[in-house]
């Protein structure tokens, strides 16, 4: 809580860059293209951190809605087709390295060609999933990856979404705290089983002691906390819980920092939740969104993902085993967590 806000942003920016290295096999030497690209994405991404209340950092600074259209087609280090000579050349295979803002008035992109020396191109298209499945393009991509390995002389990691291997990154793990945090930090509650259990919202009341940011018509949203469930004149709790927040009819008493108390519906509380404080006084940040996913060696393969009943009916195996998700929290931070834990702690989400 005492960190300079800039330090938090820089840490998350570096973690985003490392995350991309793990996911795409991007050479670390291309950091001078990757970090500016991810910094721009952070400027254009809406967040509740730092009091932005769902606005983008750039929009909050300029007062205008930023244009994100040029960032929608490509992810960093995605496979692309590009043409040189003002689009008159034949399509060539390359990797996307970001938008070249200062090059011209036209939309121009940084591209990594087979030479390994970045260039700029104005005619760029992404390689579709169907194109990636053809034998000819698979061979071209393997040849391209081999040339990048020879050019940058960096060990390759698995590119199919698996967790990276420890031995490939031993040097950075020792010298870079943020790198080690992104690599190793995974929240895993051993008491939570992998199997999916049926969730009943009436089993417990998850809203009690929730912290809220409520707009009361002032300049800034005000802090409040859910204190108790409201009851009718017979002593029965008002409303019925539902896994769909829109259909949740429960009513609660909410207390503001100035001592004012008022009743509030469960669906309005769900829209304004910020954090939860347990009986020991520990605060648990609330999930804002899930922004990435990866698998481990424990995940089922496509071949093992189905079972057959005695009458020959094919059914998909329902499991969370071997999958991890990247959680973005309400304060803007990110951490990897096991999918089973996210499903257990946030069943409504």
Secondary structure, DSSP 8 states (H G I E B T S, - for coil): --S-HHHHHHHHHHHHHHHHHHHH---GGGHHHHHHHHHHHHHTSEESGGG-TTEEHHHHHHSS----GGGSS--TT-EEEEE-TTTTS--EEEEEEEE-TTS-SS--EEEE-TTSS-EEESEEEE--HHHHTSHHHHHHHHHHHHHHHHHH-------SSB---GGGGHHHHHH-HHHHHHHH-EE--TTS-SS-----TTSS-TTTTEEEEE--SSSS-EEEEEEEE-B-TTS-BSS---SSGGG---EEEEEETTS-EEEEEHHHHHHSEEEEE-TTS-EEE-EEEEEEEEE-TTS--STTSEEE-TT--EEE----TTEEEEEEETTS-EEEEEHHHHHHH-S--
